[in-house]
Amino acid sequence: MPSTLSRERLAKLAVLKRTDPQAWREIVDLVLEVERRDQRQEYEQSFLAS
Amino acid sequence: MAGWGGKRPGVGRKPGIPRGPGVPGRVKARNRYRDLAERAGTEGISPLELQLRTMRELWSRAHANGEMDITLAEKACQKARDCAVFIHPKLSAIEARIETPLTMSDELLVLRLERAFDRLDRLRLPLLIEDAGDDASPAEEVADAVDVVP
C-alpha cells in the first residue's frame, strides 16, 4: 500500500529511526493507526455504496 | 396522600440553621474533627497513643512468663485492630489509563499525528540526504523508514 507520507517525511523518519527509535516508533504507530482507520472507513463506505 | 403537588410541611432545612459555604458558624466536619484531634493531642495523651501504649503493654504482659497468655494477647489484638485503621492506610485499586493509538478517539489521533509531524518537520536531515533532494533520496532509506521492525 502506498504510504501517505511525503518522501521528505519518510527520509526524516529513516533518520529518526536511528537517532531516536522510541520517537520513531510513536510516529509510525500513529501513522499506521490513521491509515488503518482510513482503510476501514473506505471498506465500510464501499458496502454502503453498493 | 392528602393532596396533589405543592409545598409539603416539615421538609427542607430547619429554620435558623446557617446555610452556604461562606456563612460563619458553618464548620466543615473535617475541620471540626481535626480541631478535636489536635486539642486531644495537646491536652495530654491522644486516644490513639493511649490505645497503642495499652496494646504494647498488653502484648508485653502476654509474653511476660515465657509462654503467651492468650487472653492478654487477644486483648492486645483488639487494640491493634482499633488502631490499625489510623496507622495502616488501606490499599485501593488505581485505575491506570494507558493510551495507545488503538484506543485513542479519531480527533485525538489526528491531533497527535499533527504534533508528531510538526516534530518531524522540524528535524533536520543529515547533509547528504538533504542535498540530494527529494527525487534522489535513496530507496532503501525510504523503505527503511516505515519498516516497523527496528
N, CA and C atoms of all chains as a GROMACS GRO file, in nm:
protein
  600
    1MET      N    1   0.083  -0.120   0.000
    1MET     CA    2   0.000   0.000   0.000
    1MET      C    3   0.087   0.126   0.000
    2PRO      N    4   0.058   0.222  -0.085
    2PRO     CA    5   0.142   0.341  -0.084
    2PRO      C    6   0.117   0.423   0.043
    3SER      N    7   0.225   0.472   0.104
    3SER     CA    8   0.211   0.548   0.227
    3SER      C    9   0.166   0.690   0.197
    4THR      N   10   0.094   0.749   0.292
    4THR     CA   11   0.050   0.887   0.276
    4THR      C   12   0.161   0.986   0.313
    5LEU      N   13   0.273   0.932   0.359
    5LEU     CA   14   0.384   1.020   0.398
    5LEU      C   15   0.457   1.072   0.275
    6SER      N   16   0.498   1.198   0.282
    6SER     CA   17   0.577   1.252   0.172
    6SER      C   18   0.717   1.191   0.177
    7ARG      N   19   0.789   1.204   0.068
    7ARG     CA   20   0.924   1.145   0.062
    7ARG      C   21   1.016   1.211   0.164
    8GLU      N   22   0.995   1.341   0.183
    8GLU     CA   23   1.079   1.411   0.281
    8GLU      C   24   1.055   1.357   0.422
    9ARG      N   25   0.928   1.337   0.455
    9ARG     CA   26   0.896   1.284   0.588
    9ARG      C   27   0.947   1.141   0.603
   10LEU      N   28   0.936   1.065   0.496
   10LEU     CA   29   0.987   0.928   0.501
   10LEU      C   30   1.138   0.927   0.526
   11ALA      N   31   1.206   1.018   0.459
   11ALA     CA   32   1.352   1.026   0.477
   11ALA      C   33   1.385   1.067   0.620
   12LYS      N   34   1.306   1.162   0.673
   12LYS     CA   35   1.329   1.206   0.810
   12LYS      C   36   1.299   1.094   0.909
   13LEU      N   37   1.196   1.017   0.877
   13LEU     CA   38   1.166   0.902   0.964
   13LEU      C   39   1.280   0.802   0.965
   14ALA      N   40   1.341   0.783   0.849
   14ALA     CA   41   1.454   0.690   0.840
   14ALA      C   42   1.568   0.736   0.929
   15VAL      N   43   1.588   0.866   0.933
   15VAL     CA   44   1.694   0.921   1.018
   15VAL      C   45   1.655   0.905   1.166
   16LEU      N   46   1.527   0.937   1.193
   16LEU     CA   47   1.478   0.929   1.330
   16LEU      C   48   1.486   0.787   1.386
   17LYS      N   49   1.468   0.692   1.297
   17LYS     CA   50   1.472   0.552   1.340
   17LYS      C   51   1.608   0.518   1.403
   18ARG      N   52   1.711   0.581   1.351
   18ARG     CA   53   1.845   0.554   1.404
   18ARG      C   54   1.876   0.642   1.525
   19THR      N   55   1.830   0.768   1.519
   19THR     CA   56   1.869   0.861   1.625
   19THR      C   57   1.778   0.848   1.748
   20ASP      N   58   1.650   0.826   1.728
   20ASP     CA   59   1.556   0.820   1.840
   20ASP      C   60   1.450   0.713   1.810
   21PRO      N   61   1.484   0.586   1.833
   21PRO     CA   62   1.390   0.478   1.794
   21PRO      C   63   1.254   0.488   1.862
   22GLN      N   64   1.254   0.540   1.986
   22GLN     CA   65   1.125   0.548   2.058
   22GLN      C   66   1.031   0.649   1.991
   23ALA      N   67   1.087   0.767   1.957
   23ALA     CA   68   1.006   0.868   1.889
   23ALA      C   69   0.961   0.816   1.753
   24TRP      N   70   1.050   0.747   1.685
   24TRP     CA   71   1.015   0.687   1.554
   24TRP      C   72   0.899   0.591   1.568
   25ARG      N   73   0.906   0.508   1.671
   25ARG     CA   74   0.802   0.408   1.694
   25ARG      C   75   0.664   0.476   1.718
   26GLU      N   76   0.670   0.584   1.798
   26GLU     CA   77   0.545   0.656   1.828
   26GLU      C   78   0.481   0.710   1.701
   27ILE      N   79   0.565   0.771   1.616
   27ILE     CA   80   0.511   0.830   1.493
   27ILE      C   81   0.458   0.722   1.400
   28VAL      N   82   0.534   0.615   1.386
   28VAL     CA   83   0.492   0.507   1.295
   28VAL      C   84   0.361   0.445   1.345
   29ASP      N   85   0.349   0.426   1.477
   29ASP     CA   86   0.224   0.371   1.531
   29ASP      C   87   0.105   0.461   1.499
   30LEU      N   88   0.127   0.592   1.513
   30LEU     CA   89   0.019   0.687   1.484
   30LEU      C   90  -0.019   0.682   1.336
   31VAL      N   91   0.083   0.683   1.252
   31VAL     CA   92   0.058   0.681   1.106
   31VAL      C   93  -0.017   0.554   1.067
   32LEU      N   94   0.030   0.441   1.118
   32LEU     CA   95  -0.033   0.314   1.082
   32LEU      C   96  -0.178   0.308   1.130
   33GLU      N   97  -0.202   0.361   1.251
   33GLU     CA   98  -0.338   0.358   1.304
   33GLU      C   99  -0.432   0.447   1.222
   34VAL      N  100  -0.381   0.564   1.183
   34VAL     CA  101  -0.463   0.654   1.100
   34VAL      C  102  -0.495   0.585   0.967
   35GLU      N  103  -0.393   0.523   0.908
   35GLU     CA  104  -0.416   0.456   0.780
   35GLU      C  105  -0.512   0.339   0.794
   36ARG      N  106  -0.501   0.268   0.908
   36ARG     CA  107  -0.590   0.154   0.931
   36ARG      C  108  -0.736   0.203   0.940
   37ARG      N  109  -0.754   0.314   1.012
   37ARG     CA  110  -0.891   0.367   1.026
   37ARG      C  111  -0.945   0.417   0.893
   38ASP      N  112  -0.856   0.481   0.815
   38ASP     CA  113  -0.900   0.529   0.683
   38ASP      C  114  -0.944   0.412   0.596
   39GLN      N  115  -0.863   0.306   0.600
   39GLN     CA  116  -0.895   0.188   0.519
   39GLN      C  117  -1.029   0.128   0.561
   40ARG      N  118  -1.048   0.122   0.692
   40ARG     CA  119  -1.172   0.065   0.744
   40ARG      C  120  -1.293   0.148   0.699
   41GLN      N  121  -1.273   0.280   0.704
   41GLN     CA  122  -1.382   0.368   0.664
   41GLN      C  123  -1.415   0.348   0.516
   42GLU      N  124  -1.310   0.337   0.435
   42GLU     CA  125  -1.331   0.312   0.291
   42GLU      C  126  -1.406   0.182   0.269
   43TYR      N  127  -1.367   0.081   0.344
   43TYR     CA  128  -1.429  -0.051   0.333
   43TYR      C  129  -1.577  -0.043   0.368
   44GLU      N  130  -1.606   0.029   0.478
   44GLU     CA  131  -1.746   0.043   0.519
   44GLU      C  132  -1.826   0.124   0.418
   45GLN      N  133  -1.762   0.227   0.364
   45GLN     CA  134  -1.829   0.310   0.264
   45GLN      C  135  -1.863   0.229   0.139
   46SER      N  136  -1.773   0.136   0.105
   46SER     CA  137  -1.796   0.055  -0.015
   46SER      C  138  -1.921  -0.031   0.001
   47PHE      N  139  -1.946  -0.074   0.126
   47PHE     CA  140  -2.067  -0.152   0.150
   47PHE      C  141  -2.191  -0.066   0.136
   48LEU      N  142  -2.181   0.055   0.190
   48LEU     CA  143  -2.296   0.146   0.185
   48LEU      C  144  -2.327   0.187   0.042
   49ALA      N  145  -2.220   0.204  -0.037
   49ALA     CA  146  -2.239   0.248  -0.176
   49ALA      C  147  -2.303   0.140  -0.262
   50SER      N  148  -2.270   0.014  -0.232
   50SER     CA  149  -2.319  -0.095  -0.318
   50SER      C  150  -2.463  -0.134  -0.286
   51MET      N  151  -5.250   0.992   5.060
   51MET     CA  152  -5.195   1.124   5.028
   51MET      C  153  -5.300   1.232   5.052
   52ALA      N  154  -5.255   1.344   5.112
   52ALA     CA  155  -5.351   1.449   5.146
   52ALA      C  156  -5.392   1.530   5.023
   53GLY      N  157  -5.295   1.557   4.934
   53GLY     CA  158  -5.330   1.640   4.818
   53GLY      C  159  -5.236   1.616   4.703
   54TRP      N  160  -5.243   1.705   4.609
   54TRP     CA  161  -5.159   1.690   4.491
   54TRP      C  162  -5.061   1.806   4.482
   55GLY      N  163  -4.934   1.777   4.474
   55GLY     CA  164  -4.831   1.879   4.450
   55GLY      C  165  -4.823   1.981   4.562
   56GLY      N  166  -4.753   2.088   4.537
   56GLY     CA  167  -4.744   2.197   4.634
   56GLY      C  168  -4.642   2.173   4.744
   57LYS      N  169  -4.642   2.264   4.840
   57LYS     CA  170  -4.545   2.260   4.950
   57LYS      C  171  -4.583   2.148   5.046
   58ARG      N  172  -4.483   2.075   5.092
   58ARG     CA  173  -4.510   1.972   5.192
   58ARG      C  174  -4.461   2.019   5.326
   59PRO      N  175  -4.541   2.007   5.429
   59PRO     CA  176  -4.500   2.057   5.560
   59PRO      C  177  -4.388   1.970   5.621
   60GLY      N  178  -4.294   2.038   5.688
   60GLY     CA  179  -4.190   1.965   5.762
   60GLY      C  180  -4.070   1.923   5.681
   61VAL      N  181  -4.062   1.964   5.554
   61VAL     CA  182  -3.947   1.923   5.473
   61VAL      C  183  -3.845   2.037   5.464
   62GLY      N  184  -3.728   2.006   5.421
   62GLY     CA  185  -3.623   2.107   5.397
   62GLY      C  186  -3.540   2.138   5.521
   63ARG      N  187  -3.454   2.238   5.504
   63ARG     CA  188  -3.363   2.275   5.612
   63ARG      C  189  -3.442   2.338   5.727
   64LYS      N  190  -3.403   2.304   5.848
   64LYS     CA  191  -3.474   2.359   5.965
   64LYS      C  192  -3.444   2.507   5.979
   65PRO      N  193  -3.540   2.587   6.023
   65PRO     CA  194  -3.518   2.731   6.034
   65PRO      C  195  -3.409   2.764   6.136
   66GLY      N  196  -3.328   2.867   6.104
   66GLY     CA  197  -3.225   2.911   6.198
   66GLY      C  198  -3.090   2.848   6.174
   67ILE      N  199  -3.081   2.750   6.089
   67ILE     CA  200  -2.952   2.687   6.060
   67ILE      C  201  -2.884   2.765   5.947
   68PRO      N  202  -2.762   2.817   5.973
   68PRO     CA  203  -2.695   2.893   5.866
   68PRO      C  204  -2.669   2.807   5.745
   69ARG      N  205  -2.679   2.865   5.630
   69ARG     CA  206  -2.658   2.790   5.507
   69ARG      C  207  -2.550   2.854   5.422
   70GLY      N  208  -2.498   2.781   5.333
   70GLY     CA  209  -2.397   2.833   5.239
   70GLY      C  210  -2.256   2.816   5.292
   71PRO      N  211  -2.160   2.801   5.202
   71PRO     CA  212  -2.022   2.775   5.244
   71PRO      C  213  -1.954   2.894   5.311
   72GLY      N  214  -1.996   3.018   5.279
   72GLY     CA  215  -1.927   3.135   5.335
   72GLY      C  216  -1.984   3.184   5.467
   73VAL      N  217  -2.093   3.124   5.511
   73VAL     CA  218  -2.160   3.174   5.630
   73VAL      C  219  -2.082   3.135   5.756
   74PRO      N  220  -2.054   3.235   5.847
   74PRO     CA  221  -1.981   3.198   5.967
   74PRO      C  222  -2.064   3.104   6.055
   75GLY      N  223  -1.996   3.022   6.123
   75GLY     CA  224  -2.066   2.927   6.209
   75GLY      C  225  -2.077   2.790   6.143
   76ARG      N  226  -2.059   2.792   6.010
   76ARG     CA  227  -2.064   2.664   5.941
   76ARG      C  228  -1.922   2.611   5.931
   77VAL      N  229  -1.894   2.507   6.006
   77VAL     CA  230  -1.759   2.450   6.007
   77VAL      C  231  -1.767   2.312   5.945
   78LYS      N  232  -1.675   2.290   5.855
   78LYS     CA  233  -1.676   2.160   5.790
   78LYS      C  234  -1.648   2.051   5.893
   79ALA      N  235  -1.713   1.938   5.875
   79ALA     CA  236  -1.695   1.828   5.969
   79ALA      C  237  -1.549   1.786   5.976
   80ARG      N  238  -1.482   1.793   5.862
   80ARG     CA  239  -1.341   1.752   5.857
   80ARG      C  240  -1.257   1.841   5.950
   81ASN      N  241  -1.282   1.974   5.943
   81ASN     CA  242  -1.207   2.067   6.029
   81ASN      C  243  -1.242   2.048   6.175
   82ARG      N  244  -1.371   2.021   6.199
   82ARG     CA  245  -1.414   2.001   6.338
   82ARG      C  246  -1.341   1.883   6.400
   83TYR      N  247  -1.332   1.775   6.325
   83TYR     CA  248  -1.265   1.656   6.378
   83TYR      C  249  -1.115   1.679   6.392
   84ARG      N  250  -1.060   1.757   6.299
   84ARG     CA  251  -0.916   1.785   6.307
   84ARG      C  252  -0.885   1.869   6.431
   85ASP      N  253  -0.968   1.970   6.458
   85ASP     CA  254  -0.950   2.052   6.578
   85ASP      C  255  -0.959   1.967   6.704
   86LEU      N  256  -1.057   1.880   6.702
   86LEU     CA  257  -1.078   1.793   6.818
   86LEU      C  258  -0.956   1.706   6.842
   87ALA      N  259  -0.903   1.651   6.732
   87ALA     CA  260  -0.786   1.563   6.743
   87ALA      C  261  -0.664   1.641   6.791
   88GLU      N  262  -0.649   1.764   6.739
   88GLU     CA  263  -0.534   1.846   6.781
   88GLU      C  264  -0.544   1.881   6.929
   89ARG      N  265  -0.666   1.916   6.970
   89ARG     CA  266  -0.686   1.951   7.112
   89ARG      C  267  -0.657   1.831   7.201
   90ALA      N  268  -0.704   1.715   7.156
   90ALA     CA  269  -0.682   1.594   7.234
   90ALA      C  270  -0.533   1.565   7.247
   91GLY      N  271  -0.458   1.597   7.143
   91GLY     CA  272  -0.313   1.572   7.145
   91GLY      C  273  -0.239   1.668   7.235
   92THR      N  274  -0.281   1.795   7.235
   92THR     CA  275  -0.209   1.895   7.316
   92THR      C  276  -0.246   1.888   7.463
   93GLU      N  277  -0.368   1.846   7.491
   93GLU     CA  278  -0.411   1.842   7.630
   93GLU      C  279  -0.354   1.724   7.707
   94GLY      N  280  -0.299   1.632   7.641
   94GLY     CA  281  -0.244   1.515   7.710
   94GLY      C  282  -0.226   1.402   7.610
   95ILE      N  283  -0.242   1.285   7.656
   95ILE     CA  284  -0.224   1.169   7.568
   95ILE      C  285  -0.343   1.161   7.471
   96SER      N  286  -0.312   1.134   7.347
   96SER     CA  287  -0.420   1.125   7.248
   96SER      C  288  -0.485   0.986   7.254
   97PRO      N  289  -0.607   0.978   7.207
   97PRO     CA  290  -0.675   0.848   7.211
   97PRO      C  291  -0.598   0.737   7.139
   98LEU      N  292  -0.538   0.775   7.027
   98LEU     CA  293  -0.462   0.676   6.951
   98LEU      C  294  -0.338   0.631   7.028
   99GLU      N  295  -0.269   0.730   7.086
   99GLU     CA  296  -0.150   0.699   7.164
   99GLU      C  297  -0.184   0.608   7.281
  100LEU      N  298  -0.295   0.640   7.347
  100LEU     CA  299  -0.340   0.560   7.462
  100LEU      C  300  -0.363   0.415   7.421
  101GLN      N  301  -0.429   0.400   7.309
  101GLN     CA  302  -0.458   0.264   7.263
  101GLN      C  303  -0.331   0.190   7.224
  102LEU      N  304  -0.239   0.264   7.161
  102LEU     CA  305  -0.114   0.200   7.121
  102LEU      C  306  -0.032   0.158   7.242
  103ARG      N  307  -0.025   0.245   7.341
  103ARG     CA  308   0.051   0.211   7.462
  103ARG      C  309  -0.011   0.093   7.534
  104THR      N  310  -0.144   0.095   7.541
  104THR     CA  311  -0.215  -0.016   7.605
  104THR      C  312  -0.189  -0.146   7.531
  105MET      N  313  -0.193  -0.135   7.399
  105MET     CA  314  -0.170  -0.254   7.317
  105MET      C  315  -0.030  -0.313   7.344
  106ARG      N  316   0.069  -0.223   7.348
  106ARG     CA  317   0.207  -0.269   7.371
  106ARG      C  318   0.223  -0.329   7.512
  107GLU      N  319   0.158  -0.264   7.606
  107GLU     CA  320   0.166  -0.314   7.744
  107GLU      C  321   0.102  -0.452   7.754
  108LEU      N  322  -0.016  -0.466   7.694
  108LEU     CA  323  -0.084  -0.595   7.696
  108LEU      C  324  -0.001  -0.703   7.628
  109TRP      N  325   0.062  -0.664   7.518
  109TRP     CA  326   0.142  -0.760   7.442
  109TRP      C  327   0.265  -0.805   7.522
  110SER      N  328   0.328  -0.709   7.591
  110SER     CA  329   0.447  -0.746   7.669
  110SER      C  330   0.406  -0.831   7.791
  111ARG      N  331   0.292  -0.798   7.851
  111ARG     CA  332   0.246  -0.879   7.965
  111ARG      C  333   0.205  -1.019   7.920
  112ALA      N  334   0.151  -1.024   7.798
  112ALA     CA  335   0.110  -1.155   7.745
  112ALA      C  336   0.230  -1.249   7.728
  113HIS      N  337   0.349  -1.191   7.714
  113HIS     CA  338   0.469  -1.272   7.695
  113HIS      C  339   0.560  -1.270   7.817
  114ALA      N  340   0.511  -1.220   7.929
  114ALA     CA  341   0.596  -1.198   8.046
  114ALA      C  342   0.649  -1.329   8.104
  115ASN      N  343   0.569  -1.433   8.103
  115ASN     CA  344   0.610  -1.558   8.171
  115ASN      C  345   0.676  -1.659   8.078
  116GLY      N  346   0.718  -1.616   7.964
  116GLY     CA  347   0.782  -1.710   7.871
  116GLY      C  348   0.680  -1.771   7.776
  117GLU      N  349   0.562  -1.801   7.825
  117GLU     CA  350   0.456  -1.853   7.738
  117GLU      C  351   0.354  -1.743   7.712
  118MET      N  352   0.292  -1.751   7.599
  118MET     CA  353   0.198  -1.644   7.564
  118MET      C  354   0.064  -1.663   7.638
  119ASP      N  355   0.023  -1.556   7.704
  119ASP     CA  356  -0.109  -1.556   7.767
  119ASP      C  357  -0.210  -1.518   7.659
  120ILE      N  358  -0.287  -1.616   7.619
  120ILE     CA  359  -0.373  -1.595   7.502
  120ILE      C  360  -0.482  -1.491   7.529
  121THR      N  361  -0.525  -1.480   7.653
  121THR     CA  362  -0.631  -1.382   7.685
  121THR      C  363  -0.578  -1.239   7.667
  122LEU      N  364  -0.457  -1.216   7.721
  122LEU     CA  365  -0.397  -1.083   7.708
  122LEU      C  366  -0.362  -1.053   7.561
  123ALA      N  367  -0.313  -1.156   7.493
  123ALA     CA  368  -0.276  -1.139   7.352
  123ALA      C  369  -0.398  -1.101   7.268
  124GLU      N  370  -0.511  -1.163   7.300
  124GLU     CA  371  -0.635  -1.131   7.227
  124GLU      C  372  -0.679  -0.988   7.253
  125LYS      N  373  -0.658  -0.944   7.378
  125LYS     CA  374  -0.692  -0.804   7.411
  125LYS      C  375  -0.600  -0.708   7.334
  126ALA      N  376  -0.473  -0.746   7.327
  126ALA     CA  377  -0.377  -0.663   7.251
  126ALA      C  378  -0.417  -0.659   7.103
  127CYS      N  379  -0.462  -0.773   7.052
  127CYS     CA  380  -0.506  -0.779   6.911
  127CYS      C  381  -0.627  -0.688   6.888
  128GLN      N  382  -0.715  -0.687   6.986
  128GLN     CA  383  -0.834  -0.600   6.975
  128GLN      C  384  -0.792  -0.453   6.964
  129LYS      N  385  -0.695  -0.414   7.050
  129LYS     CA  386  -0.644  -0.276   7.046
  129LYS      C  387  -0.576  -0.250   6.912
  130ALA      N  388  -0.499  -0.350   6.866
  130ALA     CA  389  -0.428  -0.335   6.738
  130ALA      C  390  -0.526  -0.314   6.624
  131ARG      N  391  -0.636  -0.388   6.630
  131ARG     CA  392  -0.738  -0.376   6.524
  131ARG      C  393  -0.800  -0.237   6.522
  132ASP      N  394  -0.820  -0.183   6.645
  132ASP     CA  395  -0.879  -0.048   6.654
  132ASP      C  396  -0.784   0.058   6.600
  133CYS      N  397  -0.654   0.037   6.625
  133CYS     CA  398  -0.555   0.140   6.584
  133CYS      C  399  -0.516   0.127   6.437
  134ALA      N  400  -0.524   0.006   6.386
  134ALA     CA  401  -0.468  -0.022   6.252
  134ALA      C  402  -0.527   0.070   6.144
  135VAL      N  403  -0.655   0.101   6.156
  135VAL     CA  404  -0.720   0.183   6.052
  135VAL      C  405  -0.660   0.324   6.045
  136PHE      N  406  -0.604   0.369   6.159
  136PHE     CA  407  -0.545   0.504   6.160
  136PHE      C  408  -0.398   0.503   6.122
  137ILE      N  409  -0.337   0.388   6.126
  137ILE     CA  410  -0.192   0.380   6.102
  137ILE      C  411  -0.160   0.320   5.965
  138HIS      N  412  -0.229   0.213   5.932
  138HIS     CA  413  -0.200   0.147   5.804
  138HIS      C  414  -0.308   0.183   5.703
  139PRO      N  415  -0.275   0.268   5.606
  139PRO     CA  416  -0.377   0.304   5.508
  139PRO      C  417  -0.415   0.184   5.422
  140LYS      N  418  -0.543   0.178   5.393
  140LYS     CA  419  -0.589   0.067   5.308
  140LYS      C  420  -0.542   0.089   5.166
  141LEU      N  421  -0.502  -0.016   5.105
  141LEU     CA  422  -0.462  -0.007   4.965
  141LEU      C  423  -0.588  -0.009   4.879
  142SER      N  424  -0.593   0.080   4.785
  142SER     CA  425  -0.709   0.079   4.696
  142SER      C  426  -0.662   0.062   4.553
  143ALA      N  427  -0.750   0.009   4.474
  143ALA     CA  428  -0.714  -0.014   4.334
  143ALA      C  429  -0.701   0.119   4.260
  144ILE      N  430  -0.601   0.131   4.180
  144ILE     CA  431  -0.582   0.252   4.100
  144ILE      C  432  -0.604   0.217   3.954
  145GLU      N  433  -0.689   0.294   3.894
  145GLU     CA  434  -0.717   0.266   3.753
  145GLU      C  435  -0.611   0.331   3.666
  146ALA      N  436  -0.540   0.251   3.594
  146ALA     CA  437  -0.436   0.305   3.507
  146ALA      C  438  -0.491   0.321   3.366
  147ARG      N  439  -0.479   0.442   3.316
  147ARG     CA  440  -0.528   0.463   3.179
  147ARG      C  441  -0.408   0.470   3.087
  148ILE      N  442  -0.389   0.366   3.011
  148ILE     CA  443  -0.277   0.363   2.918
  148ILE      C  444  -0.331   0.395   2.780
  149GLU      N  445  -0.280   0.500   2.725
  149GLU     CA  446  -0.333   0.547   2.598
  149GLU      C  447  -0.243   0.500   2.483
  150THR      N  448  -0.300   0.431   2.392
  150THR     CA  449  -0.226   0.389   2.274
  150THR      C  450  -0.303   0.438   2.152
  151PRO      N  451  -0.239   0.443   2.036
  151PRO     CA  452  -0.314   0.484   1.916
  151PRO      C  453  -0.440   0.403   1.893
  152LEU      N  454  -0.437   0.276   1.933
  152LEU     CA  455  -0.554   0.190   1.912
  152LEU      C  456  -0.674   0.235   1.994
  153THR      N  457  -0.648   0.293   2.112
  153THR     CA  458  -0.758   0.330   2.200
  153THR      C  459  -0.798   0.478   2.188
  154MET      N  460  -0.720   0.555   2.112
  154MET     CA  461  -0.749   0.698   2.101
  154MET      C  462  -0.874   0.723   2.016
  155SER      N  463  -0.939   0.836   2.046
  155SER     CA  464  -1.050   0.877   1.960
  155SER      C  465  -0.991   0.929   1.828
  156ASP      N  466  -1.074   0.938   1.726
  156ASP     CA  467  -1.027   0.986   1.595
  156ASP      C  468  -0.966   1.124   1.605
  157GLU      N  469  -1.034   1.213   1.680
  157GLU     CA  470  -0.988   1.352   1.693
  157GLU      C  471  -0.850   1.359   1.758
  158LEU      N  472  -0.837   1.284   1.868
  158LEU     CA  473  -0.710   1.284   1.941
  158LEU      C  474  -0.599   1.224   1.856
  159LEU      N  475  -0.634   1.120   1.783
  159LEU     CA  476  -0.534   1.054   1.698
  159LEU      C  477  -0.480   1.151   1.593
  160VAL      N  478  -0.572   1.224   1.530
  160VAL     CA  479  -0.531   1.321   1.428
  160VAL      C  480  -0.446   1.432   1.491
  161LEU      N  481  -0.488   1.476   1.609
  161LEU     CA  482  -0.414   1.582   1.679
  161LEU      C  483  -0.271   1.535   1.711
  162ARG      N  484  -0.262   1.414   1.763
  162ARG     CA  485  -0.129   1.360   1.797
  162ARG      C  486  -0.043   1.344   1.672
  163LEU      N  487  -0.106   1.301   1.564
  163LEU     CA  488  -0.031   1.282   1.440
  163LEU      C  489   0.020   1.416   1.387
  164GLU      N  490  -0.065   1.518   1.399
  164GLU     CA  491  -0.021   1.652   1.354
  164GLU      C  492   0.097   1.700   1.435
  165ARG      N  493   0.089   1.680   1.566
  165ARG     CA  494   0.201   1.720   1.652
  165ARG      C  495   0.328   1.642   1.617
  166ALA      N  496   0.308   1.512   1.592
  166ALA     CA  497   0.424   1.428   1.558
  166ALA      C  498   0.486   1.475   1.427
  167PHE      N  499   0.402   1.512   1.332
  167PHE     CA  500   0.453   1.561   1.203
  167PHE      C  501   0.524   1.695   1.220
  168ASP      N  502   0.471   1.779   1.310
  168ASP     CA  503   0.538   1.906   1.338
  168ASP      C  504   0.680   1.880   1.389
  169ARG      N  505   0.688   1.785   1.483
  169ARG     CA  506   0.820   1.749   1.538
  169ARG      C  507   0.911   1.696   1.428
  170LEU      N  508   0.850   1.614   1.344
  170LEU     CA  509   0.928   1.551   1.236
  170LEU      C  510   0.975   1.655   1.135
  171ASP      N  511   0.886   1.750   1.106
  171ASP     CA  512   0.922   1.853   1.007
  171ASP      C  513   1.033   1.944   1.057
  172ARG      N  514   1.039   1.960   1.189
  172ARG     CA  515   1.145   2.045   1.244
  172ARG      C  516   1.281   1.976   1.243
  173LEU      N  517   1.276   1.845   1.228
  173LEU     CA  518   1.401   1.767   1.227
  173LEU      C  519   1.482   1.800   1.102
  174ARG      N  520   1.611   1.819   1.124
  174ARG     CA  521   1.696   1.848   1.007
  174ARG      C  522   1.759   1.720   0.956
  175LEU      N  523   1.750   1.702   0.829
  175LEU     CA  524   1.809   1.582   0.769
  175LEU      C  525   1.961   1.595   0.765
  176PRO      N  526   2.031   1.484   0.771
  176PRO     CA  527   2.176   1.491   0.752
  176PRO      C  528   2.207   1.550   0.615
  177LEU      N  529   2.319   1.614   0.603
  177LEU     CA  530   2.355   1.693   0.485
  177LEU      C  531   2.344   1.616   0.353
  178LEU      N  532   2.387   1.490   0.357
  178LEU     CA  533   2.390   1.410   0.233
  178LEU      C  534   2.250   1.393   0.175
  179ILE      N  535   2.156   1.359   0.260
  179ILE     CA  536   2.021   1.334   0.213
  179ILE      C  537   1.954   1.465   0.173
  180GLU      N  538   1.978   1.569   0.257
  180GLU     CA  539   1.914   1.699   0.232
  180GLU      C  540   1.960   1.756   0.098
  181ASP      N  541   2.089   1.744   0.071
  181ASP     CA  542   2.144   1.800  -0.052
  181ASP      C  543   2.100   1.724  -0.176
  182ALA      N  544   2.075   1.596  -0.157
  182ALA     CA  545   2.042   1.512  -0.272
  182ALA      C  546   1.904   1.547  -0.329
  183GLY      N  547   1.816   1.611  -0.250
  183GLY     CA  548   1.684   1.648  -0.298
  183GLY      C  549   1.585   1.535  -0.284
  184ASP      N  550   1.457   1.565  -0.306
  184ASP     CA  551   1.352   1.465  -0.284
  184ASP      C  552   1.364   1.345  -0.377
  185ASP      N  553   1.384   1.372  -0.504
  185ASP     CA  554   1.385   1.262  -0.603
  185ASP      C  555   1.503   1.169  -0.586
  186ALA      N  556   1.612   1.225  -0.533
  186ALA     CA  557   1.733   1.145  -0.527
  186ALA      C  558   1.752   1.073  -0.393
  187SER      N  559   1.654   1.082  -0.299
  187SER     CA  560   1.674   1.014  -0.170
  187SER      C  561   1.676   0.863  -0.193
  188PRO      N  562   1.770   0.794  -0.128
  188PRO     CA  563   1.789   0.653  -0.158
  188PRO      C  564   1.666   0.569  -0.125
  189ALA      N  565   1.637   0.476  -0.211
  189ALA     CA  566   1.517   0.394  -0.196
  189ALA      C  567   1.519   0.315  -0.066
  190GLU      N  568   1.638   0.266  -0.030
  190GLU     CA  569   1.643   0.186   0.093
  190GLU      C  570   1.615   0.270   0.218
  191GLU      N  571   1.650   0.399   0.208
  191GLU     CA  572   1.622   0.489   0.321
  191GLU      C  573   1.471   0.500   0.339
  192VAL      N  574   1.401   0.516   0.230
  192VAL     CA  575   1.256   0.532   0.235
  192VAL      C  576   1.190   0.404   0.283
  193ALA      N  577   1.235   0.292   0.230
  193ALA     CA  578   1.179   0.164   0.270
  193ALA      C  579   1.209   0.139   0.418
  194ASP      N  580   1.325   0.182   0.459
  194ASP     CA  581   1.369   0.161   0.596
  194ASP      C  582   1.283   0.241   0.694
  195ALA      N  583   1.237   0.357   0.650
  195ALA     CA  584   1.165   0.450   0.738
  195ALA      C  585   1.037   0.392   0.793
  196VAL      N  586   0.965   0.316   0.713
  196VAL     CA  587   0.836   0.263   0.758
  196VAL      C  588   0.842   0.115   0.791
  197ASP      N  589   0.960   0.060   0.787
  197ASP     CA  590   0.976  -0.079   0.827
  197ASP      C  591   0.956  -0.084   0.978
  198VAL      N  592   0.848  -0.149   1.024
  198VAL     CA  593   0.811  -0.139   1.165
  198VAL      C  594   0.898  -0.223   1.258
  199VAL      N  595   0.984  -0.305   1.205
  199VAL     CA  596   1.073  -0.382   1.292
  199VAL      C  597   1.205  -0.305   1.302
  200PRO      N  598   1.230  -0.245   1.421
  200PRO     CA  599   1.353  -0.164   1.430
  200PRO      C  600   1.479  -0.250   1.431
   0.00000   0.00000   0.00000
